[in-house]
Amino acid sequence: MSMISSGDTAWVLISTALVVLMTPAVGFFYGGMVRRKSILSTLMMCFAALFLISIQWVLIGYTLAFGPSQGGLIGGLSWLGLNGVGQLPNPAYAATIPALCFMMFQAAFAIITPSLIVGAIVERIKFAAFLIFTVLWSTLVYDPVAHWVWGVGGWLRTMGALDFAGGTVVHITAGFSALAIALVLGKRIGYGKDNMEPSNIPFVFLGAILLWFGWFGFNGGSALAANGLAVQAFVVTNTSGAAAAIVWMILSWLHRRPSVLGVATGAVVGLAAITPASGFVSPMSAILIGGVAAAISYYIILFRMKLRIDESLDVFACHGMGSFWGIIATGLFASLAINPAGANGFFHGNPGLVLIQLFAAVVVAAFSFVVTYVLATLIDLLVGLRVTANEELVGLDISQHAETV
């Protein structure tokens, strides 16, 4: 037990709590964007991700993601039910904190990822179908990708792909999966005709602020120690979120008005974009990463609207494409001077890292989209994904939960 650092353990436990807080924060963020008749449904789906994946992770998720590698593709089953995962550290992942502490920190990431997908399917998915989808998606998409990128022996990790806190594992998987399931579900009734304006902007603002707060644990905690690298990640996280909020404000001002909804969305985009790079780049790089991410996501949303695709709350544009840029930007700006365990990027003499990062982003995006599309189609055929027209018109709060706000 002498290997354990009480300071490191305390910081990672606090970070874990911060990341768990982000899941209800996503609920408020999304809940404020939907119509009044589906606020509770949106909150409930995010809450469901919390309690479902908490159990899935203990039973099978953790061993699939971090268990002894099976050819670089998936973890073995030796840690099934957390067998052998105890109070002593696992030096392969975190040498100064209990293995259970590392497990719980990673559980928080596994929990929030399917909750992000909720933004694409609000106001029209059956709650029962969502429960089935969440468990299967986490097992078939999240767990394998987590092993590829973070697991010892994972094939993308072995290749040299860098993802400090979940750009590929969390945001690209969620963003591209959101687009896939939205295409299977189809548009909401009245999309493009009815008023679908957000019902509660203060909820959106509350969710965004709580997400920003939680992101300090998301990225800072990924140092897995109370050290200088955690501070570095903390600083660039705040910097990128702020830069993206400013750029989004300017863009929305040029097109119309600087809305609260827009600035809150921009901040989240900047936070998602810096996630993979947060342990590898400087604050000046973070300004560029956040600012460029805001512009990319802003115009992808406008393009999505022109195509009339009802990916309702723009998970793909904000998380998928924001972090896609963040992964590439890691290949541009990463520096060994900041993190000796990482690599130098393009601007520090190593152009090859950009190609590795681009390859990792494309592979994870394609895998997430295809598997999710097939999974959603099968669930739709077997149990039905979508509520009836009458249930959708009355609202999911009443039709799925018999409650109203």
Beta strands, then each sheet from edge to edge (+ up, - down):
strand 1: 69-70
strand 2: 74-75
sheet 1: 1+ 2-
end
